[in-house]
């Protein structure tokens, strides 16, 4: 029974490792870039131009002042001095 379980675990674990090695090759660090076709270069240029055009259509915003409604434009007035209290006489 142990042999069957061990064999099943090896098969299951090796299946995932084998699947990772299949499919498209991913570029590793230090590898040279693949040569791009003429159509890919043209598509990238068109996408860059479209991006630059879309940035130009964004309207300029004024600086936001979230405390603008709380803060007053005029400086605060000096507080009126209270009359000195009279000393108590009993």
KOLZAMI-193752 format. One record per residue: x negated, y negated, z negated of N, C-alpha, C in turn. Coordinates in steps of 0.001 Angstrom, whole numbers, plus 524288, in hexadecimal, padded with zeros to 5 digits. Example, Ala and Ser with C-alpha at 12.3 -4.5 7.8 and 13.67 -1.06 7.14 Angstrom:
BEGIN
7CC7A8163A7E1887CFF4811947E1887CC7080CE47E188/7CDCE808CA7E4587CA9A804247E41C7CD9C7FFE27E142/
end
This chain:
BEGIN
7FCC8804A4800008000080000800007FC977FB1580000/7F85C7FB337FCF87F4E57F6B77FCBF7F2507F5B280205/7F0FB7F9D0804B07EE707F94E809C07F2247F6B780DA8/7F7077F82D80D7D7FAE57F5FA811137FBB87F02D80FE6/7FC1F7EECB80ADE7FCD17E949809607F80A7E61480AE3/7F3627E81F80A167EE9B7E55480B7C7EE507E48981162/7EFAC7E88A814647EF977E81581A137F39F7E41A81BF2/7F82F7E411819817FC457E05381AF97FA857DAB9819CE/7F7EC7D9F0815617F6147D4B6814077F1D97D2DB817CF/7EE6B7D64E819527EA497D4E681D077ECA27D36F82247/7F06F7D663824007F2FF7D544828FC7F5CA7D001828C3/7F8907CEFD824757FB6A7CA0E823FF7F7B27C566823CC/7F3757C5D4820E77EFC37C184820807ECBB7C0AB82586/7EB647C4CC828267E86A7C43282CFE7EBD57C2218316E/7F0D87C2F6831267F4667C0FB835287F45F7BB0E83554/7F4767B880830CF7F45F7B2C6830A17EF1C7B0AA83285/7EAED7B3328310A7E5C47B16B832C47E52F7B204838AB/7E7417B62883AD57E7057B6F28407A7EA517B2E484354/7EECE7B189841187F23C7ADB0843987EFB97A84C843A4/7EC8F7A71883FC27E9FF7A20583FA07E5E47A184843E4/7E3937A5CE845707DF757A5878495E7E1A27A57C84EEB/7E6977A67684F9A7E9037A686854C57EB327A12C85612/7EC997A04E85AE27EF0979B6B85C7D7EB127978785E82/7EC987928A85E867E93F78E768609F7E48578D9585D22/7E05578C3785FAD7DB9178B1B85CC87DBEE785A385A86/7DAF478518855717DAE977FFE852ED7D55977DF1852D2/7D4C7778F3853BA7CFA37768F853D77CD657766984E4F/7C8AA7783C84DC87C5F677835848C17C294773508485F/7C0CA77229843B37BD6D76D9F842E17B84B76E67845D5/7B6A476A76848957B1C676AB584B797B25076C9B85109/7B6CD76E89852917B79E77040857F57B88D76B8885B76/7B6D976BF3860427B7B9767C18640B7BD74767A7865B2/7BF68762F9866DA7C4C876276868A57C566764E286E0A/7CA22766FA86F107CB3976916874377CBED764978780B/7CA9A7658687CE57CB5576194880F57D131760E7881EC/7D2ED75C00882647D86975AE58835E7D94875A6D88934/7DDEA75C0988AD87DF5075B91890597E0C5755E989183/7E10A754B2896847E25D74F608982C7E7D674DE289644/7EB827518E896717F0DC75055894C37F11674F6588ED7/7EDF87523288BD37EDE07515A886307EBAC74BF6884DF/7E79F74A5E887B87E55374538886DC7E93A740F288839/7EBFC7418F88C977EFE773DBA88E307F46073D7C88A42/7F60F742038883E7FA457421B884587F89C73F4787F60/7F3C673FFF87DA97F1DA73D5E879007F1A173778879C9/7EFE5735C287E727EFB77302E87F997F53172DDC87F9F/7F8EC7309F882017FE5272EB88822C8009A72E6787CAD/7FF787323C879698016E7322E874087FF0E72DB1870F7/7FA1E72C96871D37F78A7284486F227F9D57230E870D5/7FAD17226A875F57FD3171D91877D9802A671CD587595/805B0721188755880AFA720CA8732780AC171F5F86D5D/806FA7217186A9D8065A720388650D8050671A7286451/8017071870867857FFF5712F1867228049570F6586871/807B9710DE86C6380C5A70DCB86DB78104570DD08693A/810E97124A866AC814B5712968626C812EF70F5985DC3/80DD870EDC85CEC80BF370B86858B480D09705D1859D0/80D127045A85EC980E1C6FEF58603C813C76FD6585F87/817597011985F5381CE46FFD885ECB81E8F6FF4885920/81B30700728557181C906FFF284FEF81C576FA2B84E7D/820A36F80784C698209F6F27784B1F81D386F16784650/81AF46ECA68463F817DB6EB19841B481B896E9BF83D3B/81A436EBA3838A381D7B6EA918340E81ABD6E69C830A4/81DDD6E36282E2781BA76DFBF82A5781A3E6E2DF82577/816B46E0CA8226B815256E37B81DA1819D36E3DA819F5/81AAC6E85F817E381F116E93B8145F81D9F6E76280EEC/8214D6E4BA80C628208C6E2EE80706824ED6E546803BC/824096E9C58014A8283E6EC4A7FE62829FC6E9307F99A/826B36E5C87F78F8281A6E2B57F2FB829FD6DD427F48D/82AF76DC517F97782C796D72A7FB458317C6D5227F8E6/835436D87F7F7E583A346D6B67F5AD839CA6D5ED7EFCC/835F76D81C7ED57835546D7927E7B48320E6D2C77E66A/82E1C6D1E27E98582A7C6CD987E88182CC36C8867EAB4/82C036C43D7E7D382DD96BF267E99A829576BC4C7EC41/82AB16B8B17EFCA826AC6B5AB7F2718246F6B16B7EEE6/827C86AF1E7EB9C826186AAE07E82D8234A6AD1D7E363/81F756AA4F7E15581CE26AC3C7DC99820A26AC197D7FE/81FD86AF457D4258237D6AF4E7CFB78232E6AA317CCAA/827AF6A87A7CABC827F56A39D7C7BF825FA6A4A17C237/823C16A0967BFEF821EC6A1187BA8D826AB6A1917B704/8264A6A4FC7B33B82AA26A5C27AFA482B376A0EA7AC34/8301469F6D7AB2B8311A69AE07A7DA82F7869C347A252/82CE26988079FDB82B2C6996879A7D82FE569908796E7/8303F69CC5793608348A69CC278F9B8333B698EA78B4D/8372B6969F7890F83661692F0784B783441695FA78010/83064693D277D4882E50696A5778C28328869752774A0/8327369BBD772538365369CE176E4D83518699BF7696D/83937697F4766D98388A694FD7620483743698C975D9E/833E86974075A48832D969AB6755D8837A869B2975257/8385069FA37503E83CE06A0AA74CDE83BE069E6A74773/83FAB69BF47457683F6469A0374018843C269C6F73CF1/8427769E88738758467B6A0FE735308479E69DD67307C/
end
